[in-house]
């Protein structure tokens, strides 16, 4: 399945079912603070990631807060 992540097309196995699993496949820690996710231009609250389904063609934006100056 193809998913657009931060403007780039990525291919994933068809068994990706939800945002939580998608973040794990991207080697991000879904439990880590400072991550925000939007699906098709809607911000999805963290507690809904495990139940929010991802389909082929979805647009996902992932924002991570970083320290620095």
Gaussian input, Z-matrix of N, CA and C with variables (Angstrom, degrees):
# hf/3-21g

backbone

0 1
 N
 C     1     B1
 C     2     B2     1     A1
 N     3     B3     2     A2     1     D1
 C     4     B4     3     A3     2     D2
 C     5     B5     4     A4     3     D3
 N     6     B6     5     A5     4     D4
 C     7     B7     6     A6     5     D5
 C     8     B8     7     A7     6     D6
 N     9     B9     8     A8     7     D7
 C    10    B10     9     A9     8     D8
 C    11    B11    10    A10     9     D9
 N    12    B12    11    A11    10    D10
 C    13    B13    12    A12    11    D11
 C    14    B14    13    A13    12    D12
 N    15    B15    14    A14    13    D13
 C    16    B16    15    A15    14    D14
 C    17    B17    16    A16    15    D15
 N    18    B18    17    A17    16    D16
 C    19    B19    18    A18    17    D17
 C    20    B20    19    A19    18    D18
 N    21    B21    20    A20    19    D19
 C    22    B22    21    A21    20    D20
 C    23    B23    22    A22    21    D21
 N    24    B24    23    A23    22    D22
 C    25    B25    24    A24    23    D23
 C    26    B26    25    A25    24    D24
 N    27    B27    26    A26    25    D25
 C    28    B28    27    A27    26    D26
 C    29    B29    28    A28    27    D27
 N    30    B30    29    A29    28    D28
 C    31    B31    30    A30    29    D29
 C    32    B32    31    A31    30    D30
 N    33    B33    32    A32    31    D31
 C    34    B34    33    A33    32    D32
 C    35    B35    34    A34    33    D33
 N    36    B36    35    A35    34    D34
 C    37    B37    36    A36    35    D35
 C    38    B38    37    A37    36    D36
 N    39    B39    38    A38    37    D37
 C    40    B40    39    A39    38    D38
 C    41    B41    40    A40    39    D39
 N    42    B42    41    A41    40    D40
 C    43    B43    42    A42    41    D41
 C    44    B44    43    A43    42    D42
 N    45    B45    44    A44    43    D43
 C    46    B46    45    A45    44    D44
 C    47    B47    46    A46    45    D45
 N    48    B48    47    A47    46    D46
 C    49    B49    48    A48    47    D47
 C    50    B50    49    A49    48    D48
 N    51    B51    50    A50    49    D49
 C    52    B52    51    A51    50    D50
 C    53    B53    52    A52    51    D51
 N    54    B54    53    A53    52    D52
 C    55    B55    54    A54    53    D53
 C    56    B56    55    A55    54    D54
 N    57    B57    56    A56    55    D55
 C    58    B58    57    A57    56    D56
 C    59    B59    58    A58    57    D57
 N    60    B60    59    A59    58    D58
 C    61    B61    60    A60    59    D59
 C    62    B62    61    A61    60    D60
 N    63    B63    62    A62    61    D61
 C    64    B64    63    A63    62    D62
 C    65    B65    64    A64    63    D63
 N    66    B66    65    A65    64    D64
 C    67    B67    66    A66    65    D65
 C    68    B68    67    A67    66    D66
 N    69    B69    68    A68    67    D67
 C    70    B70    69    A69    68    D68
 C    71    B71    70    A70    69    D69
 N    72    B72    71    A71    70    D70
 C    73    B73    72    A72    71    D71
 C    74    B74    73    A73    72    D72
 N    75    B75    74    A74    73    D73
 C    76    B76    75    A75    74    D74
 C    77    B77    76    A76    75    D75
 N    78    B78    77    A77    76    D76
 C    79    B79    78    A78    77    D77
 C    80    B80    79    A79    78    D78
 N    81    B81    80    A80    79    D79
 C    82    B82    81    A81    80    D80
 C    83    B83    82    A82    81    D81
 N    84    B84    83    A83    82    D82
 C    85    B85    84    A84    83    D83
 C    86    B86    85    A85    84    D84
 N    87    B87    86    A86    85    D85
 C    88    B88    87    A87    86    D86
 C    89    B89    88    A88    87    D87
 N    90    B90    89    A89    88    D88
 C    91    B91    90    A90    89    D89
 C    92    B92    91    A91    90    D90
 N    93    B93    92    A92    91    D91
 C    94    B94    93    A93    92    D92
 C    95    B95    94    A94    93    D93
 N    96    B96    95    A95    94    D94
 C    97    B97    96    A96    95    D95
 C    98    B98    97    A97    96    D96
 N    99    B99    98    A98    97    D97
 C   100   B100    99    A99    98    D98
 C   101   B101   100   A100    99    D99
 N   102   B102   101   A101   100   D100
 C   103   B103   102   A102   101   D101
 C   104   B104   103   A103   102   D102
 N   105   B105   104   A104   103   D103
 C   106   B106   105   A105   104   D104
 C   107   B107   106   A106   105   D105
 N   108   B108   107   A107   106   D106
 C   109   B109   108   A108   107   D107
 C   110   B110   109   A109   108   D108
 N   111   B111   110   A110   109   D109
 C   112   B112   111   A111   110   D110
 C   113   B113   112   A112   111   D111
 N   114   B114   113   A113   112   D112
 C   115   B115   114   A114   113   D113
 C   116   B116   115   A115   114   D114
 N   117   B117   116   A116   115   D115
 C   118   B118   117   A117   116   D116
 C   119   B119   118   A118   117   D117
 N   120   B120   119   A119   118   D118
 C   121   B121   120   A120   119   D119
 C   122   B122   121   A121   120   D120
 N   123   B123   122   A122   121   D121
 C   124   B124   123   A123   122   D122
 C   125   B125   124   A124   123   D123
 N   126   B126   125   A125   124   D124
 C   127   B127   126   A126   125   D125
 C   128   B128   127   A127   126   D126
 N   129   B129   128   A128   127   D127
 C   130   B130   129   A129   128   D128
 C   131   B131   130   A130   129   D129
 N   132   B132   131   A131   130   D130
 C   133   B133   132   A132   131   D131
 C   134   B134   133   A133   132   D132
 N   135   B135   134   A134   133   D133
 C   136   B136   135   A135   134   D134
 C   137   B137   136   A136   135   D135
 N   138   B138   137   A137   136   D136
 C   139   B139   138   A138   137   D137
 C   140   B140   139   A139   138   D138
 N   141   B141   140   A140   139   D139
 C   142   B142   141   A141   140   D140
 C   143   B143   142   A142   141   D141
 N   144   B144   143   A143   142   D142
 C   145   B145   144   A144   143   D143
 C   146   B146   145   A145   144   D144
 N   147   B147   146   A146   145   D145
 C   148   B148   147   A147   146   D146
 C   149   B149   148   A148   147   D147
 N   150   B150   149   A149   148   D148
 C   151   B151   150   A150   149   D149
 C   152   B152   151   A151   150   D150
 N   153   B153   152   A152   151   D151
 C   154   B154   153   A153   152   D152
 C   155   B155   154   A154   153   D153
 N   156   B156   155   A155   154   D154
 C   157   B157   156   A156   155   D155
 C   158   B158   157   A157   156   D156
 N   159   B159   158   A158   157   D157
 C   160   B160   159   A159   158   D158
 C   161   B161   160   A160   159   D159
 N   162   B162   161   A161   160   D160
 C   163   B163   162   A162   161   D161
 C   164   B164   163   A163   162   D162
 N   165   B165   164   A164   163   D163
 C   166   B166   165   A165   164   D164
 C   167   B167   166   A166   165   D165
 N   168   B168   167   A167   166   D166
 C   169   B169   168   A168   167   D167
 C   170   B170   169   A169   168   D168
 N   171   B171   170   A170   169   D169
 C   172   B172   171   A171   170   D170
 C   173   B173   172   A172   171   D171
 N   174   B174   173   A173   172   D172
 C   175   B175   174   A174   173   D173
 C   176   B176   175   A175   174   D174
 N   177   B177   176   A176   175   D175
 C   178   B178   177   A177   176   D176
 C   179   B179   178   A178   177   D177
 N   180   B180   179   A179   178   D178
 C   181   B181   180   A180   179   D179
 C   182   B182   181   A181   180   D180
 N   183   B183   182   A182   181   D181
 C   184   B184   183   A183   182   D182
 C   185   B185   184   A184   183   D183
 N   186   B186   185   A185   184   D184
 C   187   B187   186   A186   185   D185
 C   188   B188   187   A187   186   D186
 N   189   B189   188   A188   187   D187
 C   190   B190   189   A189   188   D188
 C   191   B191   190   A190   189   D189
 N   192   B192   191   A191   190   D190
 C   193   B193   192   A192   191   D191
 C   194   B194   193   A193   192   D192
 N   195   B195   194   A194   193   D193
 C   196   B196   195   A195   194   D194
 C   197   B197   196   A196   195   D195
 N   198   B198   197   A197   196   D196
 C   199   B199   198   A198   197   D197
 C   200   B200   199   A199   198   D198
 N   201   B201   200   A200   199   D199
 C   202   B202   201   A201   200   D200
 C   203   B203   202   A202   201   D201
 N   204   B204   203   A203   202   D202
 C   205   B205   204   A204   203   D203
 C   206   B206   205   A205   204   D204

   B1=1.4410
   B2=1.5174
   B3=1.3201
   B4=1.4598
   B5=1.5237
   B6=1.3266
   B7=1.4593
   B8=1.5239
   B9=1.3115
   B10=1.4586
   B11=1.5251
   B12=1.3195
   B13=1.4621
   B14=1.5195
   B15=1.3370
   B16=1.4579
   B17=1.5245
   B18=1.3426
   B19=1.4580
   B20=1.5135
   B21=1.3301
   B22=1.4606
   B23=1.5152
   B24=1.3287
   B25=1.4565
   B26=1.5218
   B27=1.3283
   B28=1.4683
   B29=1.5139
   B30=1.3215
   B31=1.4582
   B32=1.5228
   B33=1.3260
   B34=1.4572
   B35=1.5172
   B36=1.3492
   B37=1.4628
   B38=1.5277
   B39=1.2982
   B40=1.4632
   B41=1.5266
   B42=1.3177
   B43=1.4587
   B44=1.5277
   B45=1.3338
   B46=1.4652
   B47=1.5198
   B48=1.3046
   B49=1.4517
   B50=1.5104
   B51=1.3383
   B52=1.4612
   B53=1.5259
   B54=1.3337
   B55=1.4715
   B56=1.5209
   B57=1.3216
   B58=1.4651
   B59=1.5323
   B60=1.3271
   B61=1.4650
   B62=1.5238
   B63=1.3157
   B64=1.4610
   B65=1.5277
   B66=1.3219
   B67=1.4669
   B68=1.5204
   B69=1.3237
   B70=1.4645
   B71=1.5254
   B72=1.3360
   B73=1.4635
   B74=1.5264
   B75=1.3168
   B76=1.4665
   B77=1.5259
   B78=1.3322
   B79=1.4651
   B80=1.5186
   B81=1.3249
   B82=1.4600
   B83=1.5229
   B84=1.2992
   B85=1.4542
   B86=1.5231
   B87=1.3246
   B88=1.4587
   B89=1.5303
   B90=1.3121
   B91=1.4656
   B92=1.5276
   B93=1.3206
   B94=1.4597
   B95=1.5310
   B96=1.3118
   B97=1.4712
   B98=1.5290
   B99=1.3162
   B100=1.4547
   B101=1.5134
   B102=1.3308
   B103=1.4596
   B104=1.5260
   B105=1.3271
   B106=1.4587
   B107=1.5255
   B108=1.3306
   B109=1.4583
   B110=1.5236
   B111=1.3340
   B112=1.4608
   B113=1.5279
   B114=1.3022
   B115=1.4612
   B116=1.5216
   B117=1.3199
   B118=1.4699
   B119=1.5299
   B120=1.3247
   B121=1.4721
   B122=1.5300
   B123=1.3199
   B124=1.4696
   B125=1.5075
   B126=1.3207
   B127=1.4587
   B128=1.5249
   B129=1.3222
   B130=1.4619
   B131=1.5185
   B132=1.3128
   B133=1.4684
   B134=1.5229
   B135=1.3042
   B136=1.4607
   B137=1.5287
   B138=1.3129
   B139=1.4608
   B140=1.5403
   B141=1.3283
   B142=1.4681
   B143=1.5316
   B144=1.3261
   B145=1.4632
   B146=1.5347
   B147=1.3417
   B148=1.4738
   B149=1.5263
   B150=1.3131
   B151=1.4610
   B152=1.5294
   B153=1.3278
   B154=1.4639
   B155=1.5225
   B156=1.3174
   B157=1.4582
   B158=1.5276
   B159=1.3239
   B160=1.4675
   B161=1.5232
   B162=1.3240
   B163=1.4585
   B164=1.5252
   B165=1.3053
   B166=1.4538
   B167=1.5234
   B168=1.3304
   B169=1.4548
   B170=1.5129
   B171=1.3244
   B172=1.4707
   B173=1.5262
   B174=1.3318
   B175=1.4571
   B176=1.5274
   B177=1.3178
   B178=1.4595
   B179=1.5143
   B180=1.3195
   B181=1.4615
   B182=1.5216
   B183=1.3221
   B184=1.4633
   B185=1.5221
   B186=1.3224
   B187=1.4531
   B188=1.5214
   B189=1.3350
   B190=1.4647
   B191=1.5171
   B192=1.3289
   B193=1.4538
   B194=1.5294
   B195=1.3348
   B196=1.4548
   B197=1.5174
   B198=1.3130
   B199=1.4556
   B200=1.5119
   B201=1.2897
   B202=1.4609
   B203=1.5056
   B204=1.2705
   B205=1.4514
   B206=1.4827
   A1=108.51
   A2=116.61
   A3=121.73
   A4=109.79
   A5=114.43
   A6=121.41
   A7=106.69
   A8=116.59
   A9=121.59
   A10=108.01
   A11=116.02
   A12=121.02
   A13=108.62
   A14=115.56
   A15=122.16
   A16=111.05
   A17=115.70
   A18=121.58
   A19=115.54
   A20=118.80
   A21=121.88
   A22=110.20
   A23=115.65
   A24=120.37
   A25=109.17
   A26=115.47
   A27=121.62
   A28=108.08
   A29=116.23
   A30=121.86
   A31=109.68
   A32=115.36
   A33=121.83
   A34=109.02
   A35=115.14
   A36=117.74
   A37=110.23
   A38=116.43
   A39=121.19
   A40=113.16
   A41=118.58
   A42=119.29
   A43=113.70
   A44=118.11
   A45=119.90
   A46=106.66
   A47=116.68
   A48=119.74
   A49=114.09
   A50=117.63
   A51=118.58
   A52=111.43
   A53=115.09
   A54=120.24
   A55=112.53
   A56=116.78
   A57=120.60
   A58=110.14
   A59=116.80
   A60=121.09
   A61=111.27
   A62=116.78
   A63=120.65
   A64=110.82
   A65=117.07
   A66=120.50
   A67=111.01
   A68=117.04
   A69=120.43
   A70=110.76
   A71=117.75
   A72=120.87
   A73=111.88
   A74=116.21
   A75=121.10
   A76=112.06
   A77=115.64
   A78=123.31
   A79=112.27
   A80=115.53
   A81=122.21
   A82=107.24
   A83=116.61
   A84=121.58
   A85=108.77
   A86=118.84
   A87=120.61
   A88=114.03
   A89=117.74
   A90=121.61
   A91=112.30
   A92=117.45
   A93=122.03
   A94=110.66
   A95=115.40
   A96=120.43
   A97=109.43
   A98=116.25
   A99=120.59
   A100=114.71
   A101=118.35
   A102=121.33
   A103=108.20
   A104=116.03
   A105=121.80
   A106=107.89
   A107=116.07
   A108=120.71
   A109=109.75
   A110=115.21
   A111=121.58
   A112=107.67
   A113=115.78
   A114=122.30
   A115=107.38
   A116=115.45
   A117=121.18
   A118=111.28
   A119=115.13
   A120=125.27
   A121=114.50
   A122=117.75
   A123=121.61
   A124=108.91
   A125=117.01
   A126=120.64
   A127=107.90
   A128=115.47
   A129=121.62
   A130=108.31
   A131=116.55
   A132=120.62
   A133=110.28
   A134=115.55
   A135=123.18
   A136=112.84
   A137=117.87
   A138=119.64
   A139=112.31
   A140=116.97
   A141=120.82
   A142=113.37
   A143=118.06
   A144=120.42
   A145=113.15
   A146=118.76
   A147=117.85
   A148=114.21
   A149=118.47
   A150=120.30
   A151=113.07
   A152=117.89
   A153=121.38
   A154=109.03
   A155=116.07
   A156=121.66
   A157=111.65
   A158=114.06
   A159=122.10
   A160=107.01
   A161=115.84
   A162=121.76
   A163=109.59
   A164=116.27
   A165=121.08
   A166=109.08
   A167=116.36
   A168=122.28
   A169=114.47
   A170=117.34
   A171=120.19
   A172=110.11
   A173=114.87
   A174=121.23
   A175=107.92
   A176=115.13
   A177=121.25
   A178=108.31
   A179=115.88
   A180=121.55
   A181=107.15
   A182=115.64
   A183=121.81
   A184=107.21
   A185=115.54
   A186=121.30
   A187=107.58
   A188=115.65
   A189=120.78
   A190=108.96
   A191=114.98
   A192=120.32
   A193=108.85
   A194=115.95
   A195=120.62
   A196=109.70
   A197=115.00
   A198=120.23
   A199=109.58
   A200=114.53
   A201=117.92
   A202=110.03
   A203=114.01
   A204=116.42
   A205=112.36
   D1=144.62
   D2=178.72
   D3=-101.81
   D4=131.18
   D5=177.30
   D6=-129.67
   D7=139.46
   D8=178.30
   D9=-93.46
   D10=116.15
   D11=-177.55
   D12=-117.81
   D13=116.65
   D14=-178.19
   D15=49.16
   D16=41.17
   D17=175.73
   D18=86.62
   D19=-3.60
   D20=179.83
   D21=-110.51
   D22=141.21
   D23=177.22
   D24=-80.64
   D25=128.35
   D26=177.00
   D27=-125.75
   D28=144.15
   D29=177.15
   D30=-104.97
   D31=136.29
   D32=-179.18
   D33=-134.17
   D34=157.80
   D35=175.30
   D36=-63.00
   D37=153.53
   D38=-177.81
   D39=-63.20
   D40=-17.15
   D41=-175.82
   D42=-84.22
   D43=4.59
   D44=172.78
   D45=-68.31
   D46=120.63
   D47=-173.67
   D48=-111.60
   D49=-30.12
   D50=-173.64
   D51=-143.71
   D52=170.34
   D53=-178.20
   D54=-62.05
   D55=-38.11
   D56=-179.77
   D57=-58.33
   D58=-48.50
   D59=179.36
   D60=-64.79
   D61=-37.73
   D62=178.67
   D63=-61.29
   D64=-44.66
   D65=178.23
   D66=-61.40
   D67=-39.80
   D68=177.76
   D69=-62.68
   D70=-41.69
   D71=178.25
   D72=-64.49
   D73=-28.03
   D74=177.36
   D75=-84.69
   D76=6.79
   D77=179.76
   D78=61.27
   D79=36.29
   D80=172.63
   D81=-107.16
   D82=148.24
   D83=178.40
   D84=-90.71
   D85=104.61
   D86=-177.78
   D87=-59.64
   D88=-24.30
   D89=-179.84
   D90=-81.51
   D91=-12.63
   D92=-177.43
   D93=-69.84
   D94=137.64
   D95=176.50
   D96=-69.20
   D97=156.10
   D98=173.87
   D99=90.57
   D100=12.55
   D101=177.59
   D102=-112.52
   D103=133.46
   D104=174.76
   D105=-126.53
   D106=143.77
   D107=-177.12
   D108=-131.53
   D109=134.06
   D110=172.56
   D111=-118.08
   D112=138.21
   D113=177.78
   D114=-119.37
   D115=119.56
   D116=-177.54
   D117=49.08
   D118=48.74
   D119=174.73
   D120=71.27
   D121=15.70
   D122=176.60
   D123=-119.55
   D124=125.50
   D125=176.95
   D126=-68.80
   D127=131.30
   D128=-179.43
   D129=-107.89
   D130=123.92
   D131=179.25
   D132=-63.81
   D133=142.39
   D134=-175.93
   D135=-50.16
   D136=-42.37
   D137=-176.74
   D138=-67.08
   D139=-14.35
   D140=178.90
   D141=-95.09
   D142=-6.74
   D143=-178.46
   D144=-55.61
   D145=-44.25
   D146=-178.72
   D147=-66.14
   D148=-19.17
   D149=-177.36
   D150=-112.03
   D151=1.59
   D152=179.92
   D153=-92.77
   D154=111.31
   D155=-176.57
   D156=-74.80
   D157=145.80
   D158=176.95
   D159=-115.43
   D160=131.31
   D161=-179.24
   D162=-119.02
   D163=161.08
   D164=176.38
   D165=-57.59
   D166=134.79
   D167=-179.50
   D168=92.90
   D169=-7.57
   D170=179.05
   D171=-65.78
   D172=150.32
   D173=174.77
   D174=-108.35
   D175=122.36
   D176=-178.48
   D177=-118.93
   D178=129.65
   D179=173.92
   D180=-114.02
   D181=128.50
   D182=-179.37
   D183=-119.80
   D184=126.34
   D185=179.42
   D186=-121.49
   D187=131.33
   D188=178.00
   D189=-121.35
   D190=130.88
   D191=175.16
   D192=-77.45
   D193=137.16
   D194=178.24
   D195=-130.87
   D196=150.16
   D197=176.42
   D198=-87.65
   D199=155.38
   D200=176.76
   D201=150.56
   D202=-177.55
   D203=-179.71
   D204=-159.31

